[in-house]
Amino acid sequence: MTESKAGQLKGVQTRMKVLVINAGSSSLKYQLIDMRDESVIAKGVCERIGNGGKITHKLADGRKYEEEVDFPTHTEAFEKLVEVMSTGDYAAVSGMDEISAIGHRIVQGAEYFTESVLVTEEVLKTIESIAELAPLHNPAHIRAIRACQKVFGPDVPEVVVFDTAFHQTMPPKAYMFGLPYEYYEKYNVRKYGFHGTSHRFVSARLGELVGRNIKDMKIVTCHLGNGSSICAVNRGHSVDTSMGFTPLDGLMMGTRSGSVDPSAILYIMEKEGLSPKEMSDILNKKSGNLGISRISSDDRDLRKAAAEGNPMANLAGEMFRYQIKRYIGAYAAAMGGLDALVFTGGIGENSYSLREEVCDHMEFLGIEFDKEKNDGVKGKELEISKPTSKVKVWIIPTNEELLIARDTMAIYKRIQ
């Protein structure tokens, strides 16, 4: 081995830190992960970009730094991130040259991206070209990536990881809508699915926990939070998922309606004299738990209100649990069986009563739920089915940032 080659390999081993970025139109969340042991060194958020600004930075030892600062654009947010992370009392690294690569979460990759890829100008142009499919997300992602490139320069590789990529294995019978085919040809109207990084992470983690290759398993993963989706993972591949053309479809969520008869939407628009934008606002921001209960979008608030006798809060909870059960049964039928059921996401990981209610009367499917194991459990990896259960039921906390970091490091190593 040449001296230069040995030096390169040593550099790969010593530079094992990945910065994970999840950018929105007015925010920039980040985690710095040491890939040698996959520990989080620091994490934080830059808020109110374009309208003031604030950075909150937390270190692994629990120390926390906050500062009000002006962020006209994402560029200033990245500059402040670099300053706080690499200098002063709250530094997480001695210099930004310790960072191997940067991984970005991208909501919509459409049919163009079936896996994570290195950022190039061609990749950025493709993401920009499908901005209409995710107008609230993709443009913000692009602005953040270009700002990141400006601040970190060309020597730090950047990788994009897509929410939609995992679902690109769905067959046409699952992703096509019953609309004239020309709308798919002209406008790419089809089911894309979202939360792909979460469904991919927990299904792979399940295989590790049970000591089986997921290529031999039929799994339903339930990502339940303010935004919720369910995925059928057959032999390691997504074959169907509840979210559709946008994250609005599928389950009723915190403020999103979930699936609704299109005629009902048109009827309401006509009766109320609503524009498409106004109707979209109702479906995305004023429906779901909030719209039914008239109290809150938060599942915890609804459970408290239902326990106090509020019938509308109780109805919202019943609707949510019923829809989850319906998808589990449908996806078991679609896969021709079921080996495991996974709960994840803020609600899935923490609401032990929801998990019990969803699994109640599911013995016909092979689920023997262990109420004692489940009771009181929050945010912990745990099997919550009985030893005799044909279908294993698990709580597996998701870690989308770690999955993004793993993909980023894998690409970084390939290009060295």
Secondary structure in CASP SS format (residue, H / E / C, confidence):
PFRMAT SS
TARGET T0000
AUTHOR 0000-0000-0000
METHOD secondary structure of the structure
MODEL  1
M C 1.00
T C 1.00
E H 1.00
S H 1.00
K H 1.00
A H 1.00
G H 1.00
Q H 1.00
L H 1.00
K H 1.00
G H 1.00
V H 1.00
Q H 1.00
T H 1.00
R C 1.00
M C 1.00
K E 1.00
V E 1.00
L E 1.00
V E 1.00
I E 1.00
N E 1.00
A E 1.00
G C 1.00
S C 1.00
S C 1.00
S C 1.00
L E 1.00
K E 1.00
Y E 1.00
Q E 1.00
L E 1.00
I E 1.00
D E 1.00
M C 1.00
R C 1.00
D C 1.00
E C 1.00
S E 1.00
V E 1.00
I E 1.00
A E 1.00
K E 1.00
G E 1.00
V E 1.00
C E 1.00
E E 1.00
R C 1.00
I C 1.00
G C 1.00
N C 1.00
G C 1.00
G C 1.00
K E 1.00
I E 1.00
T E 1.00
H E 1.00
K E 1.00
L E 1.00
A C 1.00
D C 1.00
G C 1.00
R C 1.00
K E 1.00
Y E 1.00
E E 1.00
E E 1.00
E E 1.00
V C 1.00
D C 1.00
F C 1.00
P C 1.00
T C 1.00
H H 1.00
T H 1.00
E H 1.00
A H 1.00
F H 1.00
E H 1.00
K H 1.00
L H 1.00
V H 1.00
E H 1.00
V H 1.00
M H 1.00
S H 1.00
T C 1.00
G C 1.00
D C 1.00
Y C 1.00
A C 1.00
A C 1.00
V C 1.00
S C 1.00
G C 1.00
M H 1.00
D H 1.00
E H 1.00
I E 1.00
S E 1.00
A E 1.00
I E 1.00
G E 1.00
H E 1.00
R E 1.00
I E 1.00
V C 1.00
Q C 1.00
G C 1.00
A C 1.00
E C 1.00
Y C 1.00
F C 1.00
T C 1.00
E C 1.00
S C 1.00
V E 1.00
L E 1.00
V C 1.00
T C 1.00
E H 1.00
E H 1.00
V H 1.00
L H 1.00
K H 1.00
T H 1.00
I H 1.00
E H 1.00
S H 1.00
I C 1.00
A H 1.00
E H 1.00
L H 1.00
A C 1.00
P C 1.00
L C 1.00
H C 1.00
N H 1.00
P H 1.00
A H 1.00
H H 1.00
I H 1.00
R H 1.00
A H 1.00
I H 1.00
R H 1.00
A H 1.00
C H 1.00
Q H 1.00
K H 1.00
V H 1.00
F H 1.00
G C 1.00
P C 1.00
D C 1.00
V C 1.00
P C 1.00
E E 1.00
V E 1.00
V E 1.00
V E 1.00
F E 1.00
D C 1.00
T C 1.00
A H 1.00
F H 1.00
H H 1.00
Q H 1.00
T H 1.00
M C 1.00
P C 1.00
P H 1.00
K H 1.00
A H 1.00
Y H 1.00
M C 1.00
F C 1.00
G C 1.00
L C 1.00
P C 1.00
Y C 1.00
E H 1.00
Y H 1.00
Y H 1.00
E H 1.00
K H 1.00
Y H 1.00
N C 1.00
V C 1.00
R C 1.00
K C 1.00
Y C 1.00
G C 1.00
F C 1.00
H C 1.00
G H 1.00
T H 1.00
S H 1.00
H H 1.00
R H 1.00
F H 1.00
V H 1.00
S H 1.00
A H 1.00
R H 1.00
L H 1.00
G H 1.00
E H 1.00
L H 1.00
V H 1.00
G C 1.00
R C 1.00
N C 1.00
I H 1.00
K H 1.00
D H 1.00
M C 1.00
K E 1.00
I E 1.00
V E 1.00
T E 1.00
C E 1.00
H E 1.00
L C 1.00
G C 1.00
N C 1.00
G C 1.00
S C 1.00
S E 1.00
I E 1.00
C E 1.00
A E 1.00
V E 1.00
N E 1.00
R C 1.00
G C 1.00
H E 1.00
S E 1.00
V E 1.00
D E 1.00
T E 1.00
S C 1.00
M C 1.00
G C 1.00
F C 1.00
T C 1.00
P C 1.00
L C 1.00
D C 1.00
G C 1.00
L C 1.00
M C 1.00
M C 1.00
G C 1.00
T C 1.00
R C 1.00
S C 1.00
G C 1.00
S C 1.00
V C 1.00
D C 1.00
P H 1.00
S H 1.00
A H 1.00
I H 1.00
L H 1.00
Y H 1.00
I H 1.00
M H 1.00
E H 1.00
K H 1.00
E H 1.00
G C 1.00
L C 1.00
S C 1.00
P H 1.00
K H 1.00
E H 1.00
M H 1.00
S H 1.00
D H 1.00
I H 1.00
L H 1.00
N H 1.00
K H 1.00
K C 1.00
S C 1.00
G H 1.00
N H 1.00
L H 1.00
G H 1.00
I H 1.00
S H 1.00
R C 1.00
I C 1.00
S C 1.00
S C 1.00
D C 1.00
D H 1.00
R H 1.00
D H 1.00
L H 1.00
R H 1.00
K H 1.00
A H 1.00
A H 1.00
A H 1.00
E C 1.00
G C 1.00
N C 1.00
P H 1.00
M H 1.00
A H 1.00
N H 1.00
L H 1.00
A H 1.00
G H 1.00
E H 1.00
M H 1.00
F H 1.00
R H 1.00
Y H 1.00
Q H 1.00
I H 1.00
K H 1.00
R H 1.00
Y H 1.00
I H 1.00
G H 1.00
A H 1.00
Y H 1.00
A H 1.00
A H 1.00
A H 1.00
M H 1.00
G C 1.00
G C 1.00
L C 1.00
D C 1.00
A E 1.00
L E 1.00
V E 1.00
F E 1.00
T E 1.00
G H 1.00
G H 1.00
I H 1.00
G H 1.00
E H 1.00
N H 1.00
S C 1.00
Y H 1.00
S H 1.00
L H 1.00
R H 1.00
E H 1.00
E H 1.00
V H 1.00
C H 1.00
D C 1.00
H C 1.00
M C 1.00
E H 1.00
F H 1.00
L H 1.00
G C 1.00
I E 1.00
E C 1.00
F E 1.00
D C 1.00
K H 1.00
E H 1.00
K H 1.00
N H 1.00
D C 1.00
G C 1.00
V C 1.00
K C 1.00
G C 1.00
K C 1.00
E C 1.00
L E 1.00
E E 1.00
I C 1.00
S E 1.00
K C 1.00
P C 1.00
T C 1.00
S C 1.00
K C 1.00
V E 1.00
K E 1.00
V E 1.00
W E 1.00
I E 1.00
I C 1.00
P C 1.00
T C 1.00
N C 1.00
E H 1.00
E H 1.00
L H 1.00
L H 1.00
I H 1.00
A H 1.00
R H 1.00
D H 1.00
T H 1.00
M H 1.00
A H 1.00
I H 1.00
Y H 1.00
K H 1.00
R H 1.00
I H 1.00
Q C 1.00
END
